[in-house]
Amino acid sequence: MIIELIHLELRRTLTRPATKTSVKGSQSIIVMTSFFFEVCAESVEAACAAESGGADRIELCSRLSESGATPTAELMAASARAVSIPIYVLIRPRTGDFVFTPQEFELMCRQIDEAKAAGASGVALGVLLEDGRVDVKRTRELVEYARPLETTFHRAFDETPDLNVALEQVIETGATGILTSGGATEVLQGADRIGRLQQQADGRIHIIAGGGLRLASLVEVVRRAGIFSLHGSLTNSNGSAARKADTAQLEANIREAIRLLRTEYDQVAAQTQER
């Protein structure tokens, strides 16, 4: 079933860029057009390594070791000046849960303003209710406030009690993407579930697989999930104090990740064209 899903996805088109939006009736359809790799970075050095390594996009954050928080306005601006690929800024005023007070919600709006002023292309955000379900109302308010920036609903998605219900709720908010590990601690463990979510989404939203992504299991994630959109940091050493050797290794890791992703994509694409 997963192999058939991959072939179906590839039949749509075999050229870059990674996504495009079309309209089916009143519903926007996100169509995958190639492979896609987003790097999570928390420094200008890591952002530059991501671009040099061939990443398609950067998710900029701080406190990556604590699952991430919003970077400073200074880091947003410096990173946007340093690279030419799109930057999505993580909008998360603190670590911990995703149930935010009215004051924190206001802060998130100000952080979106900072992302816009810095020249970001999008933001990653998400709000949950106390029972763990998606807070559709407040997430939609943030999505609308962020426009014209695009929005990814981040891994708060994986904290929800029912991923299938949550998927429909996130689509209802107007977000253009979802980052998910399939509800698992790491993306490899949730890869099969991600494949089922991809089928359910049916092009209505861009599903990105991420969370503890490792080079050693990248191909297995792609094969099991049936998608070619991945997200990862690929190193534990890409902070502002990163040594030159660390950023060089990060760039090498990204190059290898993209090589693996491209090879897998090309192989399946060739098989699809033969059919």
C-alpha positions as CSV (number, residue, x, y, z in Angstrom):
1,M,0.0,0.0,0.0
2,I,2.8,2.4,0.9
3,I,4.6,1.8,-2.4
4,E,1.4,2.4,-4.3
5,L,1.0,5.7,-2.4
6,I,4.6,6.7,-3.4
7,H,3.9,6.0,-7.0
8,L,0.6,7.9,-6.9
9,E,2.3,10.9,-5.4
10,L,5.0,10.8,-8.1
11,R,2.6,10.5,-11.0
12,R,1.3,14.0,-10.2
13,T,4.5,15.6,-11.4
14,L,8.3,14.9,-11.4
15,T,9.7,18.4,-11.3
16,R,10.8,20.9,-8.6
17,P,9.9,23.0,-6.6
18,A,8.8,20.8,-3.8
19,T,5.2,22.0,-3.4
20,K,2.6,24.0,-5.2
21,T,-0.9,25.0,-4.4
22,S,-3.9,24.5,-6.7
23,V,-7.6,24.8,-6.1
24,K,-10.2,22.0,-6.2
25,G,-13.6,23.6,-5.8
26,S,-13.3,25.7,-2.7
27,Q,-10.5,23.6,-1.2
28,S,-6.8,24.4,-1.6
29,I,-4.8,21.3,-2.7
30,I,-1.1,21.0,-1.7
31,V,0.6,19.0,-4.5
32,M,4.0,17.4,-4.0
33,T,6.2,18.0,-7.0
34,S,9.5,16.6,-5.7
35,F,11.5,15.9,-2.6
36,F,11.8,18.4,0.2
37,F,14.2,18.8,3.1
38,E,13.8,21.3,6.0
39,V,16.6,21.9,8.5
40,C,15.9,23.0,12.1
41,A,18.6,25.5,13.1
42,E,19.2,27.7,16.1
43,S,22.1,29.9,14.8
44,V,23.2,31.9,11.8
45,E,26.1,29.3,11.3
46,A,23.6,26.4,11.2
47,A,21.4,28.3,8.8
48,C,24.3,28.9,6.5
49,A,25.3,25.3,6.7
50,A,21.8,24.3,5.8
51,E,21.8,26.4,2.7
52,S,25.3,25.3,1.7
53,G,24.3,21.7,2.2
54,G,21.3,22.0,-0.1
55,A,18.4,22.3,2.2
56,D,15.1,23.6,0.8
57,R,14.1,25.5,3.9
58,I,15.1,26.4,7.4
59,E,13.0,26.3,10.6
60,L,14.7,28.8,12.9
61,C,14.3,28.3,16.6
62,S,16.1,28.6,19.9
63,R,16.6,26.1,22.8
64,L,16.5,23.2,20.4
65,S,17.7,20.8,23.1
66,E,14.4,21.6,24.9
67,S,12.2,21.0,21.8
68,G,12.5,24.6,20.7
69,A,11.3,28.1,21.4
70,T,11.0,31.3,19.4
71,P,14.4,32.8,18.5
72,T,15.3,36.4,19.2
73,A,14.3,39.1,16.7
74,E,18.1,39.7,16.2
75,L,18.6,36.1,15.2
76,M,15.7,36.1,12.8
77,A,17.0,39.2,11.1
78,A,20.6,38.0,11.0
79,S,19.6,34.6,9.6
80,A,17.4,36.2,6.9
81,R,20.3,38.4,5.8
82,A,22.7,35.5,5.7
83,V,20.7,33.0,3.5
84,S,18.5,33.1,0.5
85,I,16.4,30.0,1.1
86,P,13.1,30.4,2.9
87,I,13.1,30.6,6.7
88,Y,10.1,29.6,8.8
89,V,10.3,30.9,12.4
90,L,9.1,28.8,15.3
91,I,6.5,30.7,17.2
92,R,6.5,29.2,20.7
93,P,7.0,31.6,23.6
94,R,8.2,28.9,26.0
95,T,9.0,25.3,26.2
96,G,6.6,22.8,27.9
97,D,3.1,22.3,26.9
98,F,1.1,24.0,24.1
99,V,-1.7,25.4,26.2
100,F,-1.1,29.1,26.2
101,T,-2.4,31.9,28.4
102,P,-4.0,35.1,26.9
103,Q,-0.7,36.9,27.6
104,E,1.3,34.2,25.9
105,F,-1.0,34.4,22.9
106,E,-0.4,38.1,22.6
107,L,3.3,37.5,22.8
108,M,3.0,35.0,19.9
109,C,1.3,37.7,17.8
110,R,4.3,40.0,18.6
111,Q,6.7,37.2,17.6
112,I,4.9,36.8,14.3
113,D,5.3,40.6,13.8
114,E,9.1,40.1,14.4
115,A,9.2,37.3,11.9
116,K,7.5,39.4,9.3
117,A,9.8,42.3,9.9
118,A,12.8,40.0,9.6
119,G,11.8,38.8,6.2
120,A,10.7,35.3,7.1
121,S,8.7,33.3,4.6
122,G,6.6,31.5,7.1
123,V,6.0,30.5,10.7
124,A,5.6,27.2,12.6
125,L,3.0,27.4,15.4
126,G,0.2,25.5,17.1
127,V,-2.1,25.8,20.1
128,L,-3.8,23.0,22.0
129,L,-6.8,23.0,24.4
130,E,-6.3,21.7,28.0
131,D,-7.7,18.3,27.0
132,G,-5.0,18.0,24.3
133,R,-7.2,18.6,21.2
134,V,-6.2,21.3,18.7
135,D,-7.4,24.7,19.7
136,V,-8.9,25.4,16.3
137,K,-10.2,28.9,17.1
138,R,-6.9,30.4,18.4
139,T,-4.7,28.5,15.9
140,R,-6.9,29.9,13.1
141,E,-6.5,33.4,14.6
142,L,-2.7,33.0,14.5
143,V,-2.7,31.6,11.0
144,E,-4.8,34.5,9.8
145,Y,-2.7,37.0,11.7
146,A,0.5,35.6,10.1
147,R,-0.7,36.0,6.5
148,P,0.7,36.5,4.0
149,L,3.3,34.2,5.6
150,E,2.6,30.5,5.3
151,T,2.1,28.4,8.4
152,T,3.2,24.9,9.6
153,F,1.4,23.4,12.5
154,H,4.4,22.0,14.5
155,R,4.7,18.9,16.6
156,A,2.1,19.9,19.1
157,F,0.1,17.8,16.6
158,D,1.8,14.7,18.0
159,E,0.5,15.5,21.5
160,T,-3.1,15.3,20.5
161,P,-5.2,12.3,21.6
162,D,-6.5,11.4,18.1
163,L,-4.2,12.2,15.1
164,N,-6.9,11.5,12.5
165,V,-9.2,14.0,14.2
166,A,-6.4,16.5,14.7
167,L,-5.5,16.3,11.0
168,E,-8.9,17.5,10.0
169,Q,-8.8,20.2,12.7
170,V,-5.5,21.6,11.5
171,I,-6.7,21.7,7.9
172,E,-9.7,23.7,9.3
173,T,-7.3,26.3,10.7
174,G,-6.0,27.1,7.3
175,A,-2.4,26.0,8.1
176,T,-0.5,24.9,5.0
177,G,1.6,22.2,6.6
178,I,1.9,19.8,9.4
179,L,5.2,18.6,11.0
180,T,4.7,15.2,12.6
181,S,6.5,12.1,13.9
182,G,3.3,10.2,13.6
183,G,2.6,10.6,17.3
184,A,5.8,8.7,18.2
185,T,8.9,9.7,20.1
186,E,10.9,9.5,16.9
187,V,9.9,9.7,13.3
188,L,11.0,6.1,12.4
189,Q,8.7,4.7,15.0
190,G,5.8,6.7,13.6
191,A,6.5,6.3,9.9
192,D,3.7,3.9,9.1
193,R,1.2,6.2,10.9
194,I,2.5,9.1,8.9
195,G,1.8,7.2,5.7
196,R,-1.8,6.8,6.8
197,L,-2.1,10.5,7.6
198,Q,-0.7,11.3,4.2
199,Q,-3.5,9.2,2.6
200,Q,-6.1,10.9,4.8
201,A,-4.8,14.3,3.9
202,D,-5.1,13.5,0.2
203,G,-3.2,16.7,-0.9
204,R,-5.2,19.1,1.3
205,I,-2.1,19.9,3.4
206,H,1.7,19.4,3.2
207,I,2.7,16.6,5.5
208,I,6.3,16.8,6.7
209,A,7.9,13.9,8.6
210,G,10.3,14.8,11.4
211,G,11.3,14.3,14.9
212,G,14.6,12.5,15.8
213,L,15.4,12.0,12.2
214,R,18.7,10.1,11.7
215,L,20.8,9.6,8.5
216,A,21.0,5.8,9.2
217,S,17.2,5.4,9.0
218,L,16.2,8.2,6.6
219,V,15.6,5.9,3.7
220,E,13.5,3.5,5.9
221,V,11.4,6.5,7.0
222,V,10.7,7.5,3.4
223,R,9.8,4.0,2.4
224,R,7.5,3.3,5.3
225,A,5.8,6.7,5.3
226,G,5.6,7.0,1.6
227,I,6.5,10.7,1.5
228,F,9.5,12.7,0.4
229,S,9.2,15.7,2.7
230,L,11.5,15.5,5.7
231,H,12.6,17.7,8.6
232,G,15.5,17.4,11.0
233,S,18.4,19.0,12.7
234,L,20.8,16.1,12.0
235,T,23.1,17.1,14.8
236,N,23.0,18.0,18.5
237,S,25.7,20.7,18.0
238,N,24.3,23.6,15.9
239,G,23.8,26.2,18.5
240,S,25.3,29.7,18.6
241,A,28.4,28.4,20.2
242,A,28.9,25.7,17.6
243,R,32.6,25.1,16.6
244,K,33.6,25.4,13.0
245,A,34.0,21.6,12.9
246,D,30.4,21.2,14.1
247,T,28.9,23.3,11.3
248,A,31.1,21.6,8.7
249,Q,29.8,18.3,9.9
250,L,26.2,19.6,9.9
251,E,26.7,20.7,6.2
252,A,28.1,17.3,5.4
253,N,25.1,15.6,7.1
254,I,22.6,17.7,5.2
255,R,24.3,16.9,1.9
256,E,24.2,13.2,2.7
257,A,20.5,13.4,3.7
258,I,19.6,15.1,0.5
259,R,21.7,12.6,-1.5
260,L,19.8,9.8,0.1
261,L,16.5,11.5,-0.4
262,R,17.2,12.3,-4.1
263,T,18.4,8.8,-4.8
264,E,15.3,7.3,-3.3
265,Y,13.1,9.8,-5.1
266,D,14.8,9.2,-8.5
267,Q,14.5,5.4,-8.2
268,V,10.8,5.5,-7.5
269,A,10.3,8.2,-10.1
270,A,11.9,6.0,-12.7
271,Q,9.8,3.1,-11.7
272,T,6.7,5.3,-11.9
273,Q,7.5,6.5,-15.4
274,E,7.9,2.9,-16.6
275,R,4.4,2.1,-15.6
